[in-house]
Amino acid sequence: MNDLIAQADNSYKSKSYDQALTQYNQARQLVPNDQYSQKTNRPDQPGKKLQQAKLEQLEKDFNQAIQTANTFTKQKTICRL
């Protein structure tokens, strides 16, 4: 069970929340009274997934803005020639 918890912790740290949740649930089934696998700060909390989704959208929007700015900069440079 300790290996399963370690895998779940690693999944959680790498933001693979669905995989971590599955692993924590498997650990809970093996040892139902284990306090660590019952921790409340887990990826099944809606806030974690929502926060991750917002972060991913912000990163996507940022990358798009940078790409658009680069395109406009290149076009302006071409027009000056």
N, C-alpha and C positions, 0 to 999 in steps of 0.2 A: 504494500500500500504506500510506503514511503516513496517508492519510485514513481508511482502514479501521481502523488502530490507534487513531487519535484517536476514532473513533466507538465502538470497543470500550471504550476508557478511559472515555468519557463514560457508556456503558451500565453499566460496572462501578461508577463513582462513584454513579450513581443507583440502584444495587442491582438493576438488571435483569440478573441474573447469567446467565440462559439466553441472552439476546440477546448479551451480552458474550462468552460462550463461543463462540457461533456465529461472531461477528466475528473473534475471535482465531484460531479454527480456519481461517477463510477466509484470514486473513493468513498463517498457517503454510503453507497450500497454495500461495500465491503465491510466498513466499520461505521455503522449508523451513529454511534455516540462520540465519534472523534470530533473534538472541538475545532481543530484547525480546518478541516474540510467543511465545517459548518459556518465559518467566518462570514460575516454579513457584507464585507467589502469585496464582492465578487462580481464578475461580468454579467450576471443575470439581473443586476440592477439596471433599470431602464436608463438611468442617467449616464452610465458608462458608455453604452452603445450610442446614445444620442450625442454625447460629447464627441465620441470618435467619428460619427457621421458628419457632424458639423466641422470638425477639424479637417477631415478629408475633403469636404466641399470647399472650405477656405483655401486649402492647398491647390485644389483644381482651379478655382477662380484666380488665385494669385498667378499660377503658371500661365493661364490664358491671358491675363493682363500683361505679363512680361512678353509673351509671344506677340501680342498685338502691338505693344510699344516697339519691339524690335522691328516689326514689319513697317510701322510708320517711319521709324528712323531710317531704315533702308530706302524707303520710297522718297523721303526728303533728300537724302544724299544723292540719289539718282537724278532727281529733278534739278539739283544744283549743277550737275555736270552739263 
